[in-house]
Amino acid sequence: MQQVVYQVRPQSEGDPGEIDFGFYVIEDDAVVTLTDINGKPLGNDCNQTIPPGAEPFSIARNMIFNRRKNDPAANFNRRIPYGRTGWL
């Protein structure tokens, strides 16, 4: 099992940013499967065949990022950036 750490939100003034992580395994040198921290597969939709010349790490990172992006609950507690507009 291998771990992927990726940036969800970059840091900015007054905000340290956010990172997230996920786990994956490579099966038969041909398929990337996303897993939980215990190595249990996350589901049938969490497999992707590795195309020739592709890096499994990049495939796993993109799969994890897209899974989070498509999950409405993942952004519920996100920080809301307010600009420095003030009163005019």
Secondary structure, DSSP 8 states (H G I E B T S, - for coil): -EEEEEEEE--BTTB--EEEEEEEEEETTTEEEEE-TTS-B--TTSEEE--TT--HHHHHHHHHHHHHHT-GGGGTT------S----
